[in-house]
């Protein structure tokens, strides 16, 4: 090789090295990725339910915390095989970016496991946390660590939580799925999964006081389990013993996860909204949405300015509507009964006795006896859900979007 050609080759290598360094500088310093990424998921974050909850809490002029987030989108939520998704397919679409069939938990329609946002966050060096006021083995949280075609296999899902979960912070309910029968659990295989997690290095807390006393100055490995099944509803939490609220769990998780200089991803499942909606409990469901709103307020207060916060509806259950003409300042109990027009203020489009026999022309009278045509509880409704967000990357979540777009926004910011 001639000296001239060698010098050109060296010059080319120097140029490529300069470009690579410039690109690294641009990505890491000019385009700053958010330190904190917080994804809050709930059922019934829809225009009808949000309006009813806003009025219930503060009257027509009231405003909720998540209404302060600047970017608003309507999300299509259909699954791979149905126009109305269930919780499993809706959450999997958000967690993996792929449409899947109903009942699919973290797997595609052929049963193939899919990588989730938690997996990608781990690969990028971030800490990861999972918070739920339902059981940690419930469908929505399960999507982020389990792979199954049976969303109701809580005991099998619990095994995957222990074997594959690898979270830094886990807070929620579901202790019975982790304990064997001889310890008042539901496991017939004799395994004590709480003990197995302790052996894996997890500190275990079982009360609000123990959670709040957990040191926040060191890398966490924390499992908080506060109920045998779901945590108490907001209107029962005072009598449920020392359980933390969803907002308190979110605040503590943020404080525990922020030690990592590469940042963290926190997934929050507000699972009790859907539990109340499924039973057509309108006031309880609105109180649970207020609980979600309080958790959003804690995320906004504690996560810091360079944070990506996304609050998204998974699906619509029951089709709640606020009807008639309540007065502008009516709120609370004044909108839960009969309104000034003599009709119920709050009604559901699906639920007990909402279905009619084929060919029926008159509404059926409610019956105490079960009917083949009476739905036992509310079911999914074809309705777009709401996404509200703030922080780096959230400006693309506006207008009409699909729920898989949330995955793409978070992935690009990990």
Backbone torsions as a table, in degrees:
resi	resn	phi	psi	omega
1	UNK	NA	129.8	180.0
2	UNK	-70.4	158.7	179.4
3	UNK	-61.7	-37.9	-179.0
4	UNK	-63.2	-44.7	-179.0
5	UNK	-68.6	-37.5	178.6
6	UNK	-64.2	-41.4	179.0
7	UNK	-62.8	-38.5	177.4
8	UNK	-64.7	-39.6	179.5
9	UNK	-64.8	-42.4	177.9
10	UNK	-64.3	-39.8	178.6
11	UNK	-62.9	-39.8	179.0
12	UNK	-64.3	-42.8	178.4
13	UNK	-62.0	-41.1	178.2
14	UNK	-63.1	-40.5	178.9
15	UNK	-63.8	-44.1	179.2
16	UNK	-64.2	-39.6	177.8
17	UNK	-64.7	-40.0	178.4
18	UNK	-63.1	-43.5	179.1
19	UNK	-63.4	-42.4	-179.8
20	UNK	-63.5	-43.1	178.2
21	UNK	-64.6	-40.9	178.2
22	UNK	-62.9	-40.2	178.4
23	UNK	-66.2	-42.5	178.2
24	UNK	-62.5	-41.5	177.5
25	UNK	-62.3	-42.6	-178.0
26	UNK	-64.5	-44.6	-176.7
27	UNK	-69.1	-40.3	-172.6
28	UNK	-90.4	-21.5	-175.8
29	UNK	-121.0	-40.8	-179.5
30	UNK	-79.5	-48.2	177.3
31	UNK	-98.5	90.1	-178.1
32	UNK	-79.2	125.0	174.8
33	UNK	-83.2	151.5	-176.9
34	UNK	-64.4	139.2	177.6
35	UNK	-69.2	-44.8	-179.5
36	UNK	-111.0	135.0	172.1
37	UNK	-124.8	118.9	-176.6
38	UNK	-122.9	121.0	179.1
39	UNK	-113.8	117.2	-179.7
40	UNK	-111.4	121.7	-176.1
41	UNK	-115.2	140.3	178.1
42	UNK	-153.6	153.6	168.2
43	UNK	-78.4	159.9	170.7
44	UNK	62.3	27.8	167.3
45	UNK	-86.1	78.3	-175.9
46	UNK	-127.9	160.8	-179.5
47	UNK	-55.0	-43.5	-178.6
48	UNK	-64.4	-45.3	-178.6
49	UNK	-71.3	-37.2	178.6
50	UNK	-65.2	-42.9	178.8
51	UNK	-61.1	-48.2	-179.9
52	UNK	-60.6	-41.3	-179.0
53	UNK	-68.1	-40.3	177.8
54	UNK	-60.3	-46.8	180.0
55	UNK	-66.3	-41.9	179.8
56	UNK	-59.3	-41.4	-176.1
57	UNK	-77.4	-45.4	-170.9
58	UNK	-139.5	14.5	-177.1
59	UNK	81.7	178.5	-174.2
60	UNK	-62.5	-26.5	-179.0
61	UNK	-91.4	0.3	-177.9
62	UNK	-69.7	162.0	176.6
63	UNK	-139.6	144.7	179.4
64	UNK	-98.8	159.8	-178.3
65	UNK	-58.2	-44.0	-174.4
66	UNK	-71.9	-11.1	173.9
67	UNK	-73.6	-10.4	175.7
68	UNK	-81.7	-16.0	178.7
69	UNK	-71.1	133.3	-165.2
70	UNK	-76.7	-22.6	-171.4
71	UNK	-110.4	125.3	-174.7
72	UNK	-122.9	134.2	176.6
73	UNK	-138.9	153.1	169.1
74	UNK	-102.1	130.1	-174.0
75	UNK	-107.6	130.6	166.2
76	UNK	-78.3	143.3	-169.3
77	UNK	-130.7	11.8	-177.9
78	UNK	-58.1	153.2	178.8
79	UNK	-94.6	-172.6	180.0
80	UNK	-70.4	-25.8	-176.3
81	UNK	-123.0	-11.0	-178.8
82	UNK	-133.1	151.2	176.2
83	UNK	-70.1	-25.3	176.7
84	UNK	-111.6	118.8	-178.2
85	UNK	-82.4	159.7	167.1
86	UNK	-99.1	179.2	-176.0
87	UNK	-62.4	-38.0	-177.3
88	UNK	-63.4	-50.9	-176.8
89	UNK	-71.1	-37.1	179.9
90	UNK	-64.8	-43.8	-180.0
91	UNK	-69.3	-38.9	178.7
92	UNK	-62.3	-37.7	177.2
93	UNK	-61.3	-40.9	179.2
94	UNK	-71.5	-39.7	-174.5
95	UNK	-78.1	-25.4	-174.1
96	UNK	-122.2	-14.6	-179.0
97	UNK	80.5	11.4	-178.8
98	UNK	-125.6	137.8	172.4
99	UNK	-72.9	132.4	179.7
100	UNK	-133.0	167.7	179.0
101	UNK	-72.1	155.3	173.9
102	UNK	-54.4	148.2	-179.0
103	UNK	79.2	0.1	-179.1
104	UNK	-87.2	119.6	180.0
105	UNK	-109.0	99.5	176.4
106	UNK	70.3	14.6	178.4
107	UNK	-130.0	155.4	176.9
108	UNK	-80.2	-176.5	-173.6
109	UNK	-68.0	-14.4	175.6
110	UNK	-97.5	2.9	-179.9
111	UNK	88.3	7.3	-179.5
112	UNK	-79.7	131.4	179.7
113	UNK	-61.4	142.8	-179.3
114	UNK	-117.4	138.5	174.3
115	UNK	-69.4	141.3	-178.5
116	UNK	-108.9	174.3	176.9
117	UNK	-59.8	-33.1	177.8
118	UNK	-63.8	-43.4	178.1
119	UNK	-60.9	-43.8	-178.5
120	UNK	-68.2	-36.8	177.9
121	UNK	-64.5	-40.5	177.0
122	UNK	-61.2	-43.8	-179.6
123	UNK	-63.0	-30.6	-179.9
124	UNK	-84.1	-0.3	177.4
125	UNK	90.9	6.7	-179.2
126	UNK	-81.4	154.9	167.6
127	UNK	-77.1	156.0	-178.2
128	UNK	-134.3	141.7	178.6
129	UNK	-137.4	152.6	179.3
130	UNK	-136.4	124.6	-178.7
131	UNK	-126.4	136.8	176.1
132	UNK	-148.5	141.4	171.3
133	UNK	-93.6	6.8	166.0
134	UNK	-102.1	-165.2	175.7
135	UNK	-72.8	145.0	176.9
136	UNK	-66.6	-15.2	176.5
137	UNK	-98.1	6.1	176.7
138	UNK	-68.3	165.8	-169.0
139	UNK	-57.2	-49.6	-174.6
140	UNK	-62.5	-53.7	177.6
141	UNK	-63.0	-32.1	-177.9
142	UNK	-61.9	-33.0	-178.8
143	UNK	-55.6	-30.4	-173.0
144	UNK	-84.7	-0.9	175.1
145	UNK	-145.3	-18.1	-173.8
146	UNK	-106.7	158.7	177.3
147	UNK	-132.0	109.4	-177.8
148	UNK	-162.4	157.8	173.8
149	UNK	-98.8	5.7	-179.7
150	UNK	-124.3	95.6	-177.2
151	UNK	-68.3	-9.9	-178.8
152	UNK	-100.2	5.3	178.4
153	UNK	-84.9	69.8	-174.6
154	UNK	-61.8	-35.9	-177.6
155	UNK	-71.0	-39.2	175.5
156	UNK	-69.1	-37.0	177.2
157	UNK	-64.4	-37.5	178.5
158	UNK	-61.3	-36.9	176.9
159	UNK	-61.2	-40.6	180.0
160	UNK	-69.4	-31.3	175.6
161	UNK	-60.3	-41.6	-179.2
162	UNK	-74.1	-43.1	-172.8
163	UNK	-80.7	-30.3	-171.3
164	UNK	-128.1	-6.0	-171.6
165	UNK	-60.4	-59.7	175.1
166	UNK	55.1	43.6	175.7
167	UNK	-92.3	155.0	173.1
168	UNK	-83.2	-36.4	179.9
169	UNK	-134.8	128.3	176.4
170	UNK	-129.8	119.5	-178.6
171	UNK	-134.3	129.1	178.4
172	UNK	167.7	-154.5	178.2
173	UNK	-109.7	-167.1	174.5
174	UNK	100.4	25.8	-177.6
175	UNK	-61.1	-35.1	-176.2
176	UNK	-62.2	-28.9	178.8
177	UNK	-75.6	-13.3	-177.2
178	UNK	-100.4	-14.3	-173.4
179	UNK	-111.7	149.1	176.5
180	UNK	-74.4	166.6	-177.1
181	UNK	-61.1	-35.8	-177.7
182	UNK	-71.9	-6.2	172.9
183	UNK	-115.2	29.3	177.3
184	UNK	67.2	23.5	174.7
185	UNK	-99.3	-166.1	-177.9
186	UNK	-113.0	-0.4	-175.5
187	UNK	-78.2	126.7	179.1
188	UNK	-93.6	-7.3	-179.3
189	UNK	-87.2	-0.9	177.6
190	UNK	79.9	-2.9	-176.6
191	UNK	-79.5	136.6	174.2
192	UNK	-102.1	95.2	-174.8
193	UNK	-72.7	-24.8	174.5
194	UNK	-64.0	-43.1	178.6
195	UNK	-65.9	-38.7	179.1
196	UNK	-64.4	-39.2	177.8
197	UNK	-68.1	-37.3	176.7
198	UNK	-61.4	-40.8	178.9
199	UNK	-67.5	-22.2	176.2
200	UNK	-82.9	2.0	175.1
201	UNK	104.9	5.0	-179.4
202	UNK	-79.9	133.9	163.7
203	UNK	-80.2	140.4	-176.2
204	UNK	-118.4	128.4	176.5
205	UNK	-123.5	150.4	-174.9
206	UNK	-130.5	9.8	-179.8
207	UNK	-148.1	164.0	177.3
208	UNK	-59.7	-42.4	-178.9
209	UNK	-63.6	-43.6	179.0
210	UNK	-64.5	-37.8	178.2
211	UNK	-63.1	-46.2	-176.3
212	UNK	-71.1	-19.8	178.9
213	UNK	-92.2	2.2	179.0
214	UNK	-68.3	128.6	-179.8
215	UNK	-59.3	134.3	-179.8
216	UNK	-106.0	8.4	-176.7
217	UNK	-97.4	1.9	-179.4
218	UNK	-133.2	164.0	179.4
219	UNK	-59.8	127.5	-174.9
220	UNK	-85.7	153.2	164.9
221	UNK	-146.5	85.0	-165.3
222	UNK	-127.3	131.0	170.6
223	UNK	-117.5	118.8	174.7
224	UNK	-113.6	116.7	179.0
225	UNK	-122.8	118.2	-167.1
226	UNK	-116.8	5.7	178.6
227	UNK	-162.8	156.4	176.4
228	UNK	-64.4	-38.8	177.9
229	UNK	-122.5	-124.1	175.6
230	UNK	-72.5	155.7	172.0
231	UNK	-71.6	169.0	-177.5
232	UNK	-70.8	148.3	172.8
233	UNK	-64.1	160.1	-176.9
234	UNK	-58.6	-33.3	-178.9
235	UNK	-84.2	2.8	178.1
236	UNK	-122.0	-5.9	-168.9
237	UNK	-64.6	-27.0	-179.9
238	UNK	-66.8	-29.3	-179.1
239	UNK	-99.8	4.7	-175.0
240	UNK	-92.2	3.7	-178.3
241	UNK	90.9	-159.8	-170.5
242	UNK	-82.8	51.4	178.5
243	UNK	-89.4	139.8	173.8
244	UNK	-77.8	156.4	173.6
245	UNK	-81.9	169.1	177.2
246	UNK	-60.8	-42.2	179.8
247	UNK	-62.1	-40.8	179.4
248	UNK	-66.1	-38.7	177.7
249	UNK	-66.4	-40.0	178.9
250	UNK	-63.5	-45.5	-180.0
251	UNK	-60.6	-45.6	-178.0
252	UNK	-67.6	-38.0	178.9
253	UNK	-62.9	-41.3	178.5
254	UNK	-61.6	-45.3	-179.1
255	UNK	-65.0	-32.4	179.9
256	UNK	-77.7	-33.5	-173.6
257	UNK	-85.0	-19.9	-169.6
258	UNK	-78.5	3.7	177.5
259	UNK	-68.3	-26.5	-172.9
260	UNK	-77.3	121.5	-176.9
261	UNK	-66.9	-18.0	176.9
262	UNK	-87.2	-1.3	176.2
263	UNK	92.2	-172.1	-175.5
264	UNK	-151.9	162.9	171.1
265	UNK	-121.9	125.0	177.3
266	UNK	-118.8	123.4	176.0
267	UNK	-106.1	129.5	-177.5
268	UNK	-121.0	124.5	177.7
269	UNK	-107.7	111.9	174.3
270	UNK	-88.9	73.9	-168.4
271	UNK	-73.3	-18.7	-174.4
272	UNK	-78.4	-16.0	175.7
273	UNK	-60.7	-49.6	179.8
274	UNK	-66.5	-33.8	178.7
275	UNK	-62.5	-41.9	178.8
276	UNK	-70.6	-41.4	-178.8
277	UNK	-63.6	-37.7	-179.1
278	UNK	-60.5	-28.8	179.0
279	UNK	-98.7	12.8	179.3
280	UNK	57.2	34.8	178.2
281	UNK	-95.2	89.3	-169.1
282	UNK	-64.3	-51.0	-177.0
283	UNK	-64.1	-41.4	178.6
284	UNK	-63.8	-40.2	179.5
285	UNK	-63.8	-41.1	178.8
286	UNK	-65.7	-36.8	176.2
287	UNK	-64.3	-35.0	177.6
288	UNK	-70.4	-35.8	174.6
289	UNK	-65.5	-34.4	174.5
290	UNK	-65.3	-36.3	174.9
291	UNK	-61.7	-42.3	174.8
292	UNK	-58.2	-45.0	-178.1
293	UNK	-62.6	-37.1	176.8
294	UNK	-65.6	-37.9	177.3
295	UNK	-66.0	-37.9	175.8
296	UNK	-61.8	-41.4	177.9
297	UNK	-60.0	-40.5	177.5
298	UNK	-66.4	-40.2	177.9
299	UNK	-62.1	-42.8	179.7
300	UNK	-65.1	-35.9	-175.9
301	UNK	-78.3	-33.9	-169.8
302	UNK	-106.4	-19.7	-173.3
303	UNK	-77.7	-24.1	-179.7
304	UNK	94.8	168.6	-173.6
305	UNK	-70.4	-40.0	-178.0
306	UNK	-85.5	60.6	-176.3
307	UNK	-131.0	144.2	173.5
308	UNK	-102.3	114.5	179.4
309	UNK	-117.2	123.9	178.9
310	UNK	-127.0	125.9	174.4
311	UNK	-113.3	121.1	-172.0
312	UNK	-134.7	142.3	173.1
313	UNK	-85.0	135.6	179.0
314	UNK	-84.5	-49.5	-175.3
315	UNK	-158.0	167.2	176.5
316	UNK	-107.2	128.1	-179.7
317	UNK	-120.2	122.2	170.3
318	UNK	90.5	-29.8	178.7
319	UNK	69.4	58.8	179.4
320	UNK	-69.4	139.1	176.3
321	UNK	-138.3	142.4	171.5
322	UNK	-97.0	120.8	-170.1
323	UNK	-111.4	169.6	172.9
324	UNK	73.0	-149.8	-174.1
325	UNK	-132.2	71.9	174.4
326	UNK	-63.2	150.3	178.4
327	UNK	-66.3	157.1	-173.6
328	UNK	-56.8	-37.4	-176.8
329	UNK	-96.7	4.0	177.0
330	UNK	-63.8	138.4	176.9
331	UNK	-159.8	173.2	177.8
332	UNK	58.4	-133.4	-175.3
333	UNK	-62.4	-22.3	-177.4
334	UNK	-68.9	-13.9	177.1
335	UNK	-114.3	11.6	-179.1
336	UNK	-100.8	-6.7	-178.8
337	UNK	-113.0	-139.6	178.6
338	UNK	-85.7	131.1	-177.8
339	UNK	-84.8	-177.4	-174.8
340	UNK	-66.2	-14.6	176.8
341	UNK	-90.6	0.1	178.2
342	UNK	82.3	16.9	178.3
343	UNK	-122.6	159.1	179.3
344	UNK	-60.4	135.0	179.0
345	UNK	-69.0	-36.5	-177.2
346	UNK	-116.4	127.1	177.6
347	UNK	-135.2	159.6	178.7
348	UNK	-115.5	146.7	176.5
349	UNK	-84.2	-20.1	175.3
350	UNK	-134.5	152.8	179.0
351	UNK	148.6	-163.9	-177.3
352	UNK	-53.7	128.4	177.0
353	UNK	62.4	20.0	-179.2
354	UNK	-84.1	-20.9	-179.7
355	UNK	-94.1	151.1	-178.3
356	UNK	-120.4	154.3	176.3
357	UNK	-63.0	153.1	176.3
358	UNK	-54.7	131.9	177.2
359	UNK	87.7	-4.2	-179.0
360	UNK	-67.9	140.1	-179.8
361	UNK	-113.9	-19.0	179.5
362	UNK	-113.2	145.3	177.5
363	UNK	-59.6	138.8	176.8
364	UNK	-74.9	145.5	175.0
365	UNK	-78.0	140.2	178.2
366	UNK	-56.2	141.6	-178.5
367	UNK	-130.3	144.1	176.0
368	UNK	-76.4	-18.8	-179.6
369	UNK	-87.9	140.6	178.1
370	UNK	-64.3	143.6	-179.5
371	UNK	-123.6	148.8	177.5
372	UNK	-63.3	-19.9	-176.2
373	UNK	-107.2	2.4	-179.2
374	UNK	-102.7	119.2	178.2
375	UNK	-65.1	132.4	-178.8
376	UNK	-68.7	-22.2	179.5
377	UNK	-164.2	173.9	-177.7
378	UNK	-63.1	149.9	179.2
379	UNK	-125.8	175.2	-179.3
380	UNK	-63.9	147.3	-178.2
381	UNK	-122.9	140.2	176.6
382	UNK	-74.7	98.8	-177.4
383	UNK	-156.3	133.3	175.8
384	UNK	-63.4	147.9	175.8
385	UNK	-104.8	170.3	-176.8
386	UNK	-101.9	143.4	166.1
387	UNK	-123.3	129.5	172.7
388	UNK	-123.4	143.7	-172.0
389	UNK	-157.0	164.1	174.5
390	UNK	-152.1	161.0	176.9
391	UNK	100.4	177.9	-175.9
392	UNK	-56.0	128.4	178.5
393	UNK	90.9	-19.7	-175.3
394	UNK	-72.3	-16.4	-179.2
395	UNK	-64.1	-16.7	177.3
396	UNK	-84.5	-12.7	179.8
397	UNK	-91.2	67.2	177.1
398	UNK	-134.9	157.0	179.1
399	UNK	78.7	-150.8	179.8
400	UNK	-91.6	121.2	-177.8
401	UNK	-132.1	173.0	172.2
402	UNK	-107.3	155.1	-178.6
403	UNK	-62.7	-23.2	177.1
404	UNK	-68.8	-18.6	178.3
405	UNK	-65.5	-26.5	177.5
406	UNK	-63.8	-42.4	176.4
407	UNK	-56.7	-47.0	-175.8
408	UNK	-64.5	-39.0	179.0
409	UNK	-65.1	-46.1	-179.1
410	UNK	-67.9	-43.0	180.0
411	UNK	-57.0	-42.9	-177.5
412	UNK	-69.6	-12.8	-179.1
413	UNK	-110.7	5.3	177.4
414	UNK	-75.4	NA	NA
